[in-house]
Amino acid sequence: MYYDFQPKKTRKQKRAENRFDWIQSVVLAITVLFLVFTFFVRPVEVVGESMLPTLQDGNWLIISAFERSPKSGDIVIITQPNQTASGGPIVKRVIALAGQTVDIDFRKGIVTVDGKELDEPYINDLTKQEFDVAFPLTVPEGKIFVMGDNRNRSLDSRSTRIGFIDTRYVLGHVLFRIHPFGNPKYVSYSQEGEK
């Protein structure tokens, strides 16, 4: 015959155990969320209209903080000290990578990379706004050339105020637009034709 000699737990002890289990679950969930949002993805708000029509002022984005090697066509979040009026991160599209040559015909509004005209269905208008950078130019090693989709209202690599972007300052590339909540959207685009 088997006898259970363990004393029965009181209602107070059971409640204390349940409370401890609940607290342990909450702490674990918060830790996992912290790790995910620190090392893998981050939420970022769009400030300004330089990425119209793709992104609107006030949109919220999820960026991949894990993969920081940008590709042509990626929308990236960049932080560079003293390069923006707001001092905060900027959102731009990668046009060219290290070693590639960029040229812009401002009369026709055409951007070429390595002599090939870019197919840019995402831009708001043809690229007619000139700044103080002379073209053609070759992107140095460790840098990228970026522009906003709203080409005539974007301060980007066409200006010496922004210039080439050091890839160390790329926080990540945009995966999804999550706000407005009723209309989430995958927003990446590759020059190789992958959407």
MIKOLBA-611825 format. One record per residue (C-alpha): x, y, z. Coordinates in steps of 0.05 Angstrom, whole numbers, padded with zeros to 5 digits, always signed. Last residue first. Layout:
N
XYZ/...
// end
This chain:
195
+00201+00846-01093/+00258+00816-01132/+00275+00851-01197/+00351+00854-01191/+00344+00926-01169/+00312+00899-01105/+00251+00927-01071/+00230+00925-00998/+00163+00953-00975/+00121+00895-00948/+00056+00930-00928/+00010+00936-00868/-00056+00971-00884/-00105+00973-00826/-00049+00987-00776/-00026+01052-00809/+00026+01033-00787/+00062+00967-00796/+00106+00983-00856/+00148+00921-00865/+00220+00898-00876/+00261+00961-00876/+00336+00954-00876/+00381+00961-00815/+00417+01011-00771/+00463+01032-00829/+00517+01076-00797/+00573+01024-00806/+00556+01025-00881/+00586+01095-00887/+00537+01136-00926/+00562+01177-00985/+00541+01249-00983/+00492+01277-00932/+00509+01351-00928/+00551+01341-00992/+00485+01335-01029/+00466+01283-01082/+00473+01231-01026/+00407+01254-00997/+00363+01314-00982/+00296+01295-01012/+00241+01338-01042/+00256+01331-01116/+00270+01257-01110/+00209+01236-01070/+00237+01165-01069/+00295+01188-01026/+00366+01176-01048/+00425+01134-01024/+00497+01121-01046/+00533+01069-01004/+00601+01067-00969/+00652+01016-00946/+00694+01023-01009/+00681+01088-01047/+00620+01099-01092/+00641+01122-01161/+00617+01189-01187/+00586+01215-01252/+00565+01267-01231/+00583+01329-01190/+00554+01337-01120/+00526+01406-01101/+00452+01393-01109/+00408+01381-01170/+00333+01366-01167/+00309+01335-01233/+00302+01262-01213/+00235+01242-01244/+00175+01243-01197/+00147+01203-01138/+00195+01145-01146/+00174+01072-01134/+00172+01048-01206/+00247+01060-01212/+00277+01018-01268/+00349+01043-01264/+00386+01060-01328/+00449+01018-01336/+00516+01053-01346/+00546+01027-01281/+00486+01056-01244/+00442+01104-01283/+00391+01155-01258/+00346+01190-01307/+00310+01256-01296/+00316+01277-01369/+00348+01345-01355/+00379+01319-01290/+00418+01263-01324/+00445+01228-01263/+00506+01183-01261/+00526+01132-01208/+00588+01087-01214/+00591+01024-01172/+00652+01006-01130/+00616+01007-01064/+00541+01001-01071/+00490+01042-01110/+00418+01066-01104/+00401+01047-01032/+00334+01078-01013/+00329+01128-00956/+00302+01135-00885/+00338+01182-00837/+00357+01173-00764/+00353+01232-00717/+00393+01297-00715/+00330+01334-00737/+00368+01375-00789/+00407+01315-00812/+00481+01304-00819/+00508+01321-00750/+00518+01248-00728/+00500+01195-00779/+00442+01148-00769/+00414+01110-00827/+00350+01069-00836/+00350+01032-00901/+00303+01020-00959/+00335+00966-01002/+00340+00978-01077/+00413+00960-01084/+00432+00915-01026/+00449+00934-00955/+00493+00893-00908/+00461+00906-00840/+00424+00840-00830/+00406+00833-00757/+00374+00901-00746/+00317+00883-00793/+00270+00942-00793/+00197+00945-00775/+00165+01010-00798/+00117+01061-00769/+00087+01112-00817/+00084+01183-00789/+00105+01219-00853/+00087+01172-00911/+00127+01116-00943/+00128+01092-01015/+00098+01155-01045/+00136+01191-01015/+00204+01175-00985/+00228+01247-00973/+00163+01265-00937/+00186+01275-00865/+00193+01232-00803/+00183+01157-00812/+00177+01121-00745/+00222+01062-00728/+00206+00994-00696/+00265+00948-00688/+00281+00877-00709/+00336+00826-00694/+00385+00846-00639/+00351+00895-00593/+00278+00884-00610/+00286+00808-00607/+00327+00811-00542/+00278+00858-00508/+00219+00816-00531/+00251+00753-00503/+00266+00787-00436/+00195+00815-00431/+00167+00745-00444/+00213+00713-00392/+00195+00766-00340/+00120+00755-00354/+00127+00680-00349/+00165+00684-00282/+00113+00732-00255/+00057+00683-00273/+00095+00624-00243/+00108+00663-00179/+00034+00683-00174/+00013+00611-00184/+00061+00588-00130/+00036+00642-00082/-00037+00623-00097/-00022+00550-00083/+00012+00568-00017/-00048+00610+00005/-00097+00554-00013/-00057+00509+00032/-00015+00455+00005/-00028+00384+00028/+00027+00353+00069/+00067+00302+00032/+00059+00234+00065/+00025+00202+00006/+00013+00130+00027/+00024+00070-00017/+00000+00000+00000/
// end
